[in-house]
Structure formats: C-alpha cells, structure tokens
Amino acid sequence: MEWLYSLFLEHSALQAVVVLSLISAIGLGLGRVHFWGVSLGVTFVFFAGILAGHLGLSVDPQMLNYAESFGLVIFVYSLGLQVGPGFFSSFRKGGVTLNMLALGVVLLGTLLTVVASYATGVSLPDMVGILCGATTNTPALGAAQQTLKQMGMDSSTPALGCAVAYPMGVVGVILAVLLIRKVLVRKEDLEIKEKDDANKTYIAAFQVHNPAIFNKSIKDIARMSYPKFVISRLWRDGHVSIPTSDKILKEGDRLLVVTAEKDALALTVLFGEQENTDWNKEDIDWNAIDSELISQRIVVTRPELNGKKLGSLRLRNHYGINISRVYRSGVQLLATPGLVLQLGDRLTVVGEAAAIQNVEKVLGNAVKSLKEPNLVVVFIGIVLGLALGAIPFSFPGVSTPVKLGLAGGPIIVGILLGTFGPRIHMITYTTRSANLMLRALGLSMYLACLGLDAGAHFFDTVFRPEGLLWIALGVGLTIVPTVLVGFVAFKMMKIDFGTVSGMLCGSMANPMALNYVNDTIPGDNPSVAYATVYPLCMFLRVIIAQVLLMFLLN
C-alpha cells in the first residue's frame, strides 16, 4: 500500500496533481446539487479544498503556489477575452445608466468595507477578503493576495474572510431581490415590457413616392439621409433584384429595408410611404417570398477577413448579393459598410444561388475551423498580461510601487485584445465552449489551491467570536449596497424590476443569483442588464481590491 500513500500524501508533482484533481472533481460534482433552488457551481471546489485542508491533506508549497498562480492567470485572462467585445459597448445610452448604478453598488460596498474595518477593528486584509466573499468575486481575492505578497505581508488571511462570507454572499443578493420585490414591486411591474435596443434590427417595406429621390442612386440617397439603412430587395415591374449602390430609384419602386425601428418614421419621410406588412415575424419564409432569390446564413471563417470593414469587400457590387444582418455573440447587428468583421460573425446573405456560392468561398463558411482555438493568442496574451502586471506604477504618498499583478494585468490585456484584437487583424476568436473550458479549468485549479491553503485554519476562525462578526459583516456588505441602489433604481429612476434585478446580480458578479432571477421574472431583461454591467464591475473589483490595500496599508 506504499504506492497509495505516496500517491495521496507524499509531497511530489504527481501527488499535487492527484490531490488538486480530486478536490476539483468532488467540488464540481457537489456544485451541481441545488439547495432551495440555488447551486454554488464551480465555487464548491473552494469548500471542498477547505475540507481537504482541514482533514490534513497538503501539497508541496511551491507546487501549490505555482498551480494557484497559473490557474488564476488562465481564468482572469479568459474572462477578459470573453467580456472584451462588450466592455466598451456597454457604455452606450441605456448602458451608461445601468453601469453608473452598478458602480454605486461597488463604491458603496468599498466604502462600507473601510468604515467597518475602522469601526470593528477587523484588519483591512481580512475585511477585503470578507468583501470578496460578500460579492462572490474570487478574481478580486486573487488580486488582493498578490498585492499582499508584493508588500511582504501574510496573504492567507483574505482567503479565510472570503470563505466565511461567500455562502451568504450567494444567498444575500437573492434575499435583497426578494426584499425589494416584497416591499416595492406590484404585480403589473412584473409584466414584460418592450425595451429599445440600439442593436436590434427592424425590417420594413417602403414605396418610393418622394419626388426628391426620383432618379437618384442609392449611394446618393444614403449620403443625404441621416438614418443608416440597408436595402435588401427591390421590386420593379414584377421583378425582384438586389440593388447595388449605383442603382437608380424610380417612382413606384418597392423596397425592403433593414434599419433600426426608431428610424422607420424618418425613412418613411425619405421614401414616401411605408407598407403595413409585418416583416419582423419569426416564421417568415424568406426563400418563399421570391423564387428568384434565396437567403442563407454564412459564417466568416477566413482569417484574412478578421478586422476588415464589410464595405471594403464590395460583395454587393461584385456578386450582386446583399448582406442584411450580422449576428455576433447572440447580438443582431445592422450590416453597414463600416461594420468591422470578426471571425465567427454570421452574415445573412440574400441573392441568387450561384452568387451566394461565390460569396461563401470569399467568407469561408468553414465552421469546423472555428472549433480549433487560436492558442497562440492565448499564450501571447498571457505573456503580455503578466508583463503589464509586473510594471511598477508610483503614486505620490505611496511608498510601495503599485503593480497590477497576476490578476489585474491579464484581465486588462484580455479585455483589450478581445475588443481591439480584430482591428489589428489578431485572431482572438474562441468558441464559447473553449472559453468556458479555459475559465473553468483555471478557476478550479485556483479555488482548489485556495481552499487547501485556507482549510487548516478555517474552522478555528469560523467558530470564534470573530467568525460570527465576519459573517455578519459579509451579510451587511452584500445586502446593504444592493438594497439601497435597488431602491433608487426601481423607485426613483423608474427602471423595470427585471432590469434592476439583473443589474444587481451583475454588479455583485453573482451568476447563481441571476439563475434564480431568470426563473422567477419573465423576459430576458435581467440577463441583458447582467451582461451590460458585469464587465465593468468585474474589472473594477479586481483593481479596487489592490488599490485599497496599497493605499491604506502604506
């Protein structure tokens, strides 16, 4: 049985892999179990590690540090790549309001953390750990630990605070949503209401009756018109065609136009008359509308098209086809000439069958190639992220140079590459499943190490009077900011309850609470709001955890 002893208890690289894999497997398995409709998911790996550490399991400290650091880097970099494409676009119009409210949740929680530290005597590193647990934010915990290591201080105590506060951090957001719903929300507030979406396309048919555009080309008309639009089909004398930009419009032409719904009235004035037919129904058979043309969705898979503008391909003029819509990460975009293409974009192409076959060759449509992630960019991004995290920044009044560290550097580079990579022809596309795999693998490694390291002292901490105080502080840091900001958003700013709930879940980086909200509130407003505020709040919490320690402990 000596081999069994060496496999689980004798410190070695093999033993470290076995122990961490076992902890991850048990934690992930238990994480799927629902308690009162809520599951902890991958976070249960953290608690499985704590139990293993409490029972006396351990691995070589250097191996533990390596696995923990590498797991954290993989996780935060993959997270940055995922949120990057939507990071800056989330600040548009309605997104600004939601992000400002979410920022209020973040800053209020941070302020309460500092006040509670001075008022209760709990050390700031412990309070930052409690804040990370109360907001279910393990990347921020990783950033805090790296900062403490840079400052030569004990980096294990924040993990204890996070572990103590985490369970109520998950449940606390749900309790806050339930409290707002019970006290403020009426039955009619839960009815689904249509929301304006700047990205959502709208299809309408117009007849040309405006003398000002008779005998003018589509190109000239587009220049004189403010709203953006794409003419998908043109009917004239019983014949349907895909108009090029040089096509001359004549009186009585019927046009099928793709635009934004808010611009339909302006285009009615421009063209002359809008038809009453609803062209936005899901069950429209576009190929049956006209026998001469077909509609097909083609995926951009050729690497050389990554980062190019749609108009630069001149597909309409070269092949006589029209691209009416573009689908990207579940969002439907208007196919304007200035739209920058990315690998994985799905283009709705209308035209004759032979022409579409030619366009298919231009765009690629080799879906299989997208299933092979570009690992070169992943490793280059990690190197750049670690390099950025290692750069010291000096600030007046702070004796220790500030570094973004293992968490801050990679997440910033991930966001930047995810956003701007296609514009410099860098292929940052990974399938959703590949990104989820990288994130889950990295987070599991990190949480298993974190729990194993904290487990030896966890129960001693919880069952002391300070443990109860930590739990109470964690509950306060979860519920107070969410309830206050939720009240302001719903009662004073008149934002619908579904959107408010999603915003609160996103500001606390709490997907478990979002699952509960989605199950109890109709419509997709909670998910849209969550996705709008999540990137900024995740980024800010990682940075704030470091800034608090650097500025207040110096």
C-alpha positions as CSV (number, residue, x, y, z in Angstrom):
1,M,0.0,0.0,0.0
2,E,3.0,2.2,-0.1
3,W,2.1,3.4,-3.6
4,L,-1.2,4.6,-2.3
5,Y,0.4,6.5,0.5
6,S,2.9,8.2,-2.0
7,L,0.0,9.0,-4.4
8,F,-2.0,11.0,-1.9
9,L,0.3,12.0,1.0
10,E,3.9,12.1,-0.1
11,H,4.8,15.5,-1.5
12,S,5.6,15.4,-5.2
13,A,4.4,16.8,-8.5
14,L,2.4,13.6,-9.1
15,Q,0.8,13.9,-5.6
16,A,-0.1,17.6,-6.2
17,V,-1.9,16.8,-9.5
18,V,-3.8,13.9,-7.9
19,V,-4.9,15.9,-4.8
20,L,-5.9,19.0,-6.7
21,S,-7.7,17.0,-9.4
22,L,-9.6,15.0,-6.7
23,I,-10.6,18.2,-4.9
24,S,-11.8,19.7,-8.1
25,A,-13.8,16.7,-9.2
26,I,-15.6,16.4,-5.8
27,G,-16.2,20.2,-5.7
28,L,-17.6,20.3,-9.2
29,G,-19.8,17.3,-8.6
30,L,-21.3,18.7,-5.4
31,G,-21.6,22.1,-7.0
32,R,-24.3,20.8,-9.3
33,V,-26.5,20.0,-6.3
34,H,-29.3,22.6,-5.8
35,F,-30.2,23.7,-2.3
36,W,-33.5,25.6,-2.3
37,G,-33.1,26.3,-6.0
38,V,-29.6,27.6,-5.7
39,S,-26.3,25.9,-6.5
40,L,-22.7,27.1,-5.9
41,G,-21.4,25.6,-9.2
42,V,-17.6,25.7,-9.5
43,T,-17.3,27.7,-6.2
44,F,-18.0,24.4,-4.3
45,V,-14.4,23.5,-5.3
46,F,-13.3,26.2,-2.8
47,F,-15.2,24.5,0.1
48,A,-14.0,21.0,-1.0
49,G,-10.5,22.3,-0.7
50,I,-11.2,23.8,2.7
51,L,-12.5,20.4,4.0
52,A,-9.5,18.6,2.5
53,G,-7.1,21.1,4.2
54,H,-9.0,20.7,7.5
55,L,-8.6,16.9,7.3
56,G,-4.8,17.3,6.9
57,L,-4.2,16.9,3.2
58,S,-1.5,19.2,1.8
59,V,0.8,19.6,-1.2
60,D,4.3,21.0,-1.6
61,P,4.1,24.8,-1.0
62,Q,5.9,25.7,-4.2
63,M,3.7,23.4,-6.3
64,L,0.6,24.9,-4.6
65,N,1.8,28.4,-5.3
66,Y,2.5,27.6,-9.0
67,A,-0.9,25.9,-9.6
68,E,-2.7,28.7,-7.8
69,S,-1.0,31.4,-9.8
70,F,-1.3,29.6,-13.1
71,G,-5.0,28.8,-12.5
72,L,-5.7,32.5,-11.6
73,V,-3.9,33.8,-14.7
74,I,-5.8,31.4,-17.1
75,F,-9.1,32.3,-15.5
76,V,-8.8,36.1,-15.5
77,Y,-7.3,36.2,-19.0
78,S,-10.1,34.1,-20.5
79,L,-12.6,36.2,-18.6
80,G,-11.1,39.3,-20.2
81,L,-11.3,37.8,-23.6
82,Q,-15.0,36.9,-23.0
83,V,-16.1,40.3,-21.7
84,G,-13.8,42.4,-24.0
85,P,-16.1,42.6,-27.1
86,G,-18.9,44.0,-24.9
87,F,-16.8,46.0,-22.5
88,F,-16.8,49.4,-24.2
89,S,-20.1,49.0,-26.0
90,S,-21.8,48.6,-22.6
91,F,-21.4,52.3,-22.0
92,R,-23.8,53.3,-24.8
93,K,-27.0,55.1,-24.0
94,G,-29.0,53.0,-21.5
95,G,-25.9,51.1,-20.6
96,V,-24.4,54.2,-19.1
97,T,-27.3,54.5,-16.5
98,L,-27.0,50.8,-15.5
99,N,-23.2,51.0,-15.2
100,M,-23.4,54.1,-13.1
101,L,-25.9,52.3,-10.8
102,A,-23.7,49.2,-10.6
103,L,-20.7,51.5,-9.9
104,G,-22.7,52.8,-7.0
105,V,-23.1,49.2,-5.6
106,V,-19.3,48.7,-6.0
107,L,-18.3,52.0,-4.4
108,L,-20.8,51.8,-1.6
109,G,-19.6,48.3,-0.7
110,T,-16.0,49.5,-0.8
111,L,-16.8,52.5,1.5
112,L,-18.6,50.2,4.0
113,T,-15.5,47.9,4.0
114,V,-13.2,50.7,5.0
115,V,-15.7,52.1,7.6
116,A,-16.3,48.6,9.1
117,S,-12.5,47.9,9.3
118,Y,-12.0,51.1,11.5
119,A,-15.2,50.6,13.4
120,T,-14.8,46.9,14.4
121,G,-11.0,46.6,14.5
122,V,-11.0,43.9,11.8
123,S,-7.8,44.3,9.8
124,L,-8.1,45.7,6.3
125,P,-6.7,42.5,4.6
126,D,-9.4,40.5,6.5
127,M,-12.1,43.0,5.5
128,V,-11.0,42.9,1.8
129,G,-11.3,39.1,2.0
130,I,-14.8,39.4,3.5
131,L,-15.7,41.9,0.8
132,C,-14.6,39.4,-1.9
133,G,-16.7,36.7,-0.4
134,A,-19.7,39.0,0.1
135,T,-19.5,39.9,-3.6
136,T,-18.7,36.3,-4.7
137,N,-15.6,37.7,-6.5
138,T,-12.7,35.3,-6.5
139,P,-10.6,37.2,-9.1
140,A,-10.6,40.2,-6.7
141,L,-9.4,37.8,-3.9
142,G,-6.6,36.7,-6.1
143,A,-5.6,40.3,-6.8
144,A,-5.7,41.1,-3.1
145,Q,-3.5,38.1,-2.3
146,Q,-0.9,39.1,-5.0
147,T,-0.8,42.6,-3.6
148,L,-0.1,41.4,-0.1
149,K,2.7,39.2,-1.4
150,Q,4.2,42.2,-3.2
151,M,4.1,44.1,0.1
152,G,5.7,41.2,2.0
153,M,2.6,40.6,4.2
154,D,0.7,37.4,5.0
155,S,-1.6,36.6,2.0
156,S,-3.6,33.8,3.5
157,T,-6.0,35.8,5.8
158,P,-8.1,37.3,3.0
159,A,-9.0,33.7,1.8
160,L,-10.4,32.9,5.3
161,G,-12.5,36.0,5.2
162,C,-13.7,35.2,1.7
163,A,-14.6,31.6,2.6
164,V,-16.6,32.7,5.7
165,A,-18.6,35.4,3.8
166,Y,-19.1,33.5,0.5
167,P,-22.1,31.4,1.2
168,M,-24.2,34.3,2.4
169,G,-22.8,36.4,-0.5
170,V,-24.5,34.0,-2.8
171,V,-27.8,34.0,-0.9
172,G,-27.6,37.6,0.1
173,V,-28.3,39.0,-3.4
174,I,-31.3,36.7,-3.7
175,L,-32.5,38.0,-0.3
176,A,-32.0,41.6,-1.4
177,V,-34.0,41.0,-4.6
178,L,-36.8,39.2,-2.6
179,L,-36.9,42.1,-0.2
180,I,-37.2,44.8,-2.9
181,R,-39.9,42.6,-4.6
182,K,-41.9,42.1,-1.4
183,V,-41.8,45.8,-0.3
184,L,-41.9,47.8,-3.6
185,V,-43.0,45.6,-6.6
186,R,-46.6,45.3,-7.7
187,K,-47.9,42.5,-9.9
188,E,-48.1,44.8,-13.0
189,D,-44.4,45.7,-12.6
190,L,-43.5,42.1,-13.5
191,E,-45.2,42.3,-16.9
192,I,-42.9,42.1,-19.8
193,K,-42.3,45.5,-21.4
194,E,-40.6,46.1,-24.7
195,K,-37.2,47.8,-24.4
196,D,-35.4,49.9,-27.0
197,D,-32.3,48.1,-28.3
198,A,-29.9,50.1,-30.4
199,N,-28.5,46.9,-31.9
200,K,-31.9,45.4,-32.8
201,T,-32.6,45.5,-36.5
202,Y,-36.0,46.2,-38.0
203,I,-37.3,45.2,-41.4
204,A,-39.8,47.4,-43.2
205,A,-41.2,47.8,-46.8
206,F,-41.4,51.2,-48.4
207,Q,-42.7,52.5,-51.7
208,V,-40.9,55.3,-53.5
209,H,-43.2,58.3,-53.8
210,N,-40.9,61.2,-52.8
211,P,-40.1,63.2,-55.9
212,A,-36.9,64.4,-54.2
213,I,-35.3,61.0,-54.6
214,F,-36.6,60.1,-58.1
215,N,-33.8,59.1,-60.5
216,K,-31.2,59.3,-57.7
217,S,-28.8,56.4,-56.9
218,I,-29.0,54.6,-53.6
219,K,-25.4,55.8,-52.9
220,D,-26.5,59.5,-53.3
221,I,-29.6,58.9,-51.2
222,A,-27.6,57.3,-48.4
223,R,-25.4,60.3,-48.2
224,M,-28.3,62.7,-47.8
225,S,-30.1,60.6,-45.2
226,Y,-29.0,60.5,-41.5
227,P,-30.5,57.1,-40.5
228,K,-28.5,54.0,-41.5
229,F,-30.3,51.5,-43.7
230,V,-29.7,48.6,-46.0
231,I,-31.9,47.9,-49.0
232,S,-32.3,44.1,-49.0
233,R,-34.6,43.8,-52.1
234,L,-36.1,46.0,-54.8
235,W,-39.3,45.1,-56.7
236,R,-39.9,46.8,-60.0
237,D,-42.3,45.7,-62.8
238,G,-42.8,42.4,-61.1
239,H,-39.1,41.6,-61.0
240,V,-37.1,41.4,-57.8
241,S,-33.4,42.3,-57.6
242,I,-30.5,43.0,-55.2
243,P,-29.8,46.7,-55.8
244,T,-26.2,47.9,-55.9
245,S,-25.2,51.3,-54.6
246,D,-25.3,52.6,-58.1
247,K,-28.9,51.5,-58.7
248,I,-31.2,54.4,-59.7
249,L,-34.6,54.5,-57.8
250,K,-37.7,55.3,-59.7
251,E,-41.3,56.3,-58.7
252,G,-43.3,53.3,-57.5
253,D,-40.3,51.1,-56.6
254,R,-41.0,48.8,-53.6
255,L,-38.0,48.5,-51.2
256,L,-37.4,46.0,-48.4
257,V,-35.2,47.9,-46.0
258,V,-33.3,46.8,-42.9
259,T,-32.8,49.6,-40.3
260,A,-33.4,50.4,-36.7
261,E,-37.0,50.6,-35.6
262,K,-36.6,54.2,-34.3
263,D,-35.5,55.3,-37.8
264,A,-38.6,53.9,-39.6
265,L,-40.5,57.2,-39.4
266,A,-37.6,59.2,-40.8
267,L,-37.2,56.7,-43.7
268,T,-41.0,56.9,-44.4
269,V,-40.5,60.6,-45.0
270,L,-37.4,59.9,-47.1
271,F,-39.0,57.2,-49.4
272,G,-42.6,58.4,-49.3
273,E,-44.8,55.5,-47.9
274,Q,-44.4,52.6,-45.5
275,E,-46.4,49.4,-46.1
276,N,-48.4,47.8,-43.3
277,T,-47.0,44.3,-43.6
278,D,-45.1,43.0,-40.6
279,W,-41.7,41.7,-41.9
280,N,-40.3,41.0,-38.4
281,K,-42.2,37.8,-37.6
282,E,-40.0,34.8,-36.7
283,D,-41.9,32.5,-39.1
284,I,-41.4,34.3,-42.4
285,D,-40.1,32.0,-45.1
286,W,-37.8,34.4,-46.9
287,N,-37.0,31.9,-49.7
288,A,-40.7,31.6,-50.5
289,I,-41.2,35.4,-50.9
290,D,-39.5,35.4,-54.2
291,S,-38.4,32.4,-56.2
292,E,-35.5,34.1,-57.9
293,L,-33.5,34.8,-54.7
294,I,-32.5,32.7,-51.7
295,S,-31.4,33.7,-48.2
296,Q,-28.6,31.9,-46.5
297,R,-26.5,32.5,-43.3
298,I,-22.7,32.3,-43.9
299,V,-20.1,32.3,-41.2
300,V,-16.9,34.3,-41.5
301,T,-14.0,31.9,-41.1
302,R,-11.2,33.2,-43.3
303,P,-8.5,34.7,-41.0
304,E,-7.6,37.4,-43.5
305,L,-11.1,38.9,-43.2
306,N,-10.7,39.4,-39.4
307,G,-10.8,43.1,-38.7
308,K,-11.8,44.2,-42.2
309,K,-14.7,46.5,-42.8
310,L,-17.7,45.0,-44.5
311,G,-17.8,47.7,-47.2
312,S,-14.2,47.1,-48.2
313,L,-15.2,43.6,-49.6
314,R,-17.6,45.2,-52.1
315,L,-19.7,42.0,-52.1
316,R,-22.8,43.7,-53.3
317,N,-21.2,45.2,-56.4
318,H,-19.0,42.2,-57.3
319,Y,-21.6,39.4,-56.8
320,G,-25.0,41.1,-56.9
321,I,-25.9,39.9,-53.4
322,N,-27.0,41.8,-50.3
323,I,-26.0,41.3,-46.6
324,S,-28.9,42.4,-44.5
325,R,-27.9,41.3,-41.0
326,V,-24.9,40.2,-39.0
327,Y,-25.1,38.0,-35.9
328,R,-22.3,38.3,-33.3
329,S,-22.3,36.6,-29.9
330,G,-26.1,36.4,-29.9
331,V,-26.5,40.1,-30.9
332,Q,-28.0,41.1,-34.2
333,L,-26.2,44.0,-35.9
334,L,-27.0,46.2,-38.9
335,A,-24.8,45.3,-41.8
336,T,-23.4,48.8,-42.6
337,P,-20.3,49.3,-44.8
338,G,-18.4,50.5,-41.7
339,L,-19.0,47.4,-39.6
340,V,-15.7,45.7,-38.7
341,L,-15.9,41.9,-39.3
342,Q,-14.7,39.4,-36.7
343,L,-14.2,35.6,-37.1
344,G,-17.3,33.8,-36.1
345,D,-19.7,36.5,-37.4
346,R,-22.8,35.0,-39.1
347,L,-23.9,37.0,-42.1
348,T,-27.4,36.8,-43.6
349,V,-26.8,36.9,-47.4
350,V,-29.6,37.3,-50.0
351,G,-29.1,36.7,-53.7
352,E,-29.2,34.2,-56.4
353,A,-27.9,30.7,-55.6
354,A,-24.8,30.8,-57.8
355,A,-23.8,34.2,-56.4
356,I,-24.2,33.0,-52.8
357,Q,-21.9,30.1,-53.5
358,N,-19.3,32.5,-54.7
359,V,-19.7,34.7,-51.6
360,E,-19.4,31.6,-49.5
361,K,-16.0,31.0,-50.9
362,V,-15.0,34.6,-50.1
363,L,-16.2,34.5,-46.5
364,G,-15.1,30.9,-45.7
365,N,-18.1,29.3,-44.1
366,A,-15.8,26.5,-42.8
367,V,-17.4,26.2,-39.4
368,K,-15.1,23.3,-38.5
369,S,-12.1,25.7,-38.5
370,L,-13.6,27.8,-35.8
371,K,-13.7,24.9,-33.4
372,E,-9.9,25.0,-33.3
373,P,-9.0,27.7,-30.8
374,N,-6.1,30.0,-31.6
375,L,-3.8,29.1,-28.7
376,V,-1.0,31.4,-30.0
377,V,-3.0,34.4,-29.0
378,V,-3.9,32.9,-25.6
379,F,-0.2,32.4,-24.7
380,I,0.9,35.7,-26.2
381,G,-1.9,37.4,-24.2
382,I,-0.8,35.8,-21.0
383,V,2.8,36.9,-21.5
384,L,1.6,40.5,-22.3
385,G,-0.7,40.4,-19.3
386,L,2.0,39.2,-16.9
387,A,4.4,41.8,-18.3
388,L,1.8,44.6,-17.7
389,G,1.1,43.2,-14.2
390,A,4.8,43.4,-13.4
391,I,5.2,47.1,-14.3
392,P,5.5,49.2,-11.1
393,F,3.5,52.4,-11.0
394,S,4.5,55.1,-8.5
395,F,1.9,57.4,-6.9
396,P,2.5,60.3,-4.5
397,G,2.2,59.4,-0.9
398,V,2.5,55.6,-1.6
399,S,5.9,54.2,-0.6
400,T,5.4,50.9,-2.4
401,P,5.1,50.9,-6.2
402,V,1.7,49.8,-7.4
403,K,1.5,46.7,-9.6
404,L,-1.5,45.3,-11.4
405,G,-0.2,41.8,-10.5
406,L,-1.3,38.3,-11.7
407,A,-5.0,39.2,-11.7
408,G,-5.0,42.9,-12.9
409,G,-2.6,42.6,-15.8
410,P,-4.0,39.6,-17.6
411,I,-7.7,40.8,-17.3
412,I,-6.8,44.2,-18.8
413,V,-4.9,42.6,-21.7
414,G,-7.7,40.1,-22.2
415,I,-10.3,42.9,-22.4
416,L,-8.1,45.0,-24.8
417,L,-7.4,42.0,-27.1
418,G,-11.0,40.9,-27.0
419,T,-12.1,44.4,-28.0
420,F,-9.4,45.6,-30.4
421,G,-7.7,42.4,-31.5
422,P,-9.7,42.1,-34.7
423,R,-8.9,45.6,-35.7
424,I,-5.2,44.8,-35.8
425,H,-6.0,41.5,-37.5
426,M,-5.2,39.5,-34.4
427,I,-7.5,36.4,-34.2
428,T,-8.8,36.4,-30.7
429,Y,-11.9,34.3,-31.5
430,T,-12.5,31.2,-29.4
431,T,-15.7,29.2,-29.3
432,R,-17.9,29.7,-26.3
433,S,-17.2,26.1,-25.2
434,A,-13.4,26.6,-25.5
435,N,-13.6,29.8,-23.4
436,L,-15.7,28.2,-20.8
437,M,-13.3,25.2,-20.6
438,L,-10.3,27.5,-20.1
439,R,-12.2,29.6,-17.4
440,A,-13.5,26.5,-15.6
441,L,-10.1,24.8,-15.6
442,G,-8.3,27.9,-14.4
443,L,-10.8,28.7,-11.7
444,S,-11.0,25.1,-10.5
445,M,-7.2,25.0,-10.1
446,Y,-7.2,28.3,-8.3
447,L,-10.1,27.5,-5.9
448,A,-8.7,24.1,-5.1
449,C,-5.3,25.6,-4.1
450,L,-7.0,28.5,-2.3
451,G,-9.3,26.2,-0.2
452,L,-6.5,23.7,0.6
453,D,-4.3,26.5,1.9
454,A,-7.1,28.1,4.0
455,G,-8.6,24.8,5.2
456,A,-6.1,24.2,8.0
457,H,-7.3,27.3,10.0
458,F,-10.9,27.7,8.6
459,F,-12.9,26.1,11.3
460,D,-10.9,27.6,14.0
461,T,-11.7,31.0,12.6
462,V,-15.4,30.4,12.0
463,F,-16.1,29.1,15.5
464,R,-14.5,32.0,17.2
465,P,-16.5,35.2,18.2
466,E,-14.6,36.9,15.3
467,G,-16.1,34.4,12.9
468,L,-19.6,35.4,13.7
469,L,-18.6,39.0,13.4
470,W,-17.1,38.2,9.9
471,I,-20.3,36.5,8.8
472,A,-22.4,39.5,10.0
473,L,-20.1,41.9,8.2
474,G,-20.3,39.9,5.0
475,V,-24.1,39.9,5.1
476,G,-24.1,43.6,5.5
477,L,-21.7,44.2,2.6
478,T,-23.9,42.1,0.4
479,I,-27.4,43.3,1.3
480,V,-27.0,47.0,2.2
481,P,-25.5,48.2,-1.1
482,T,-27.8,46.1,-3.2
483,V,-31.0,47.1,-1.4
484,L,-30.1,50.8,-1.4
485,V,-29.1,51.0,-5.0
486,G,-32.0,48.7,-6.0
487,F,-34.4,51.1,-4.2
488,V,-33.0,54.1,-6.0
489,A,-33.1,52.4,-9.4
490,F,-36.6,51.0,-9.1
491,K,-38.5,53.6,-7.1
492,M,-36.8,56.8,-8.0
493,M,-35.4,56.2,-11.5
494,K,-38.4,54.0,-12.6
495,I,-36.3,51.2,-14.1
496,D,-38.2,48.0,-14.5
497,F,-37.7,45.3,-11.8
498,G,-36.3,42.7,-14.1
499,T,-33.5,45.1,-15.3
500,V,-32.8,46.2,-11.7
501,S,-32.5,42.6,-10.6
502,G,-30.1,41.7,-13.4
503,M,-28.1,44.9,-12.7
504,L,-27.7,44.0,-9.0
505,C,-26.7,40.4,-9.9
506,G,-24.1,41.7,-12.4
507,S,-22.7,44.3,-10.0
508,M,-22.1,41.5,-7.5
509,A,-20.7,39.1,-10.1
510,N,-23.3,36.6,-9.0
511,P,-24.5,34.2,-11.7
512,M,-26.2,31.9,-9.1
513,A,-28.5,34.8,-8.2
514,L,-29.1,35.6,-11.9
515,N,-30.3,32.0,-12.4
516,Y,-32.8,32.5,-9.6
517,V,-34.0,35.8,-11.1
518,N,-34.4,34.4,-14.6
519,D,-36.5,31.6,-13.1
520,T,-38.8,34.0,-11.3
521,I,-39.0,37.0,-13.5
522,P,-40.4,36.8,-17.1
523,G,-38.4,38.1,-20.1
524,D,-34.7,38.5,-20.8
525,N,-34.3,41.9,-19.3
526,P,-32.4,40.5,-16.2
527,S,-29.8,38.7,-18.5
528,V,-29.3,41.8,-20.7
529,A,-28.7,44.0,-17.7
530,Y,-26.4,41.5,-16.1
531,A,-24.3,41.3,-19.3
532,T,-24.3,45.1,-19.5
533,V,-22.7,45.8,-16.1
534,Y,-20.8,42.6,-15.5
535,P,-17.6,43.5,-17.4
536,L,-17.0,46.9,-15.8
537,C,-17.8,45.7,-12.3
538,M,-15.6,42.6,-12.6
539,F,-12.7,44.8,-13.7
540,L,-13.3,47.4,-11.0
541,R,-13.5,45.0,-8.2
542,V,-10.1,43.4,-9.2
543,I,-8.5,46.8,-9.3
544,I,-10.2,48.2,-6.2
545,A,-9.1,45.2,-4.1
546,Q,-5.4,46.1,-4.9
547,V,-5.9,49.9,-4.5
548,L,-7.4,49.6,-1.1
549,L,-4.5,47.5,0.3
550,M,-1.8,49.6,-1.4
551,F,-3.1,53.0,-0.3
552,L,-4.4,52.2,3.2
553,L,-1.7,49.8,4.4
554,N,1.2,52.1,3.4
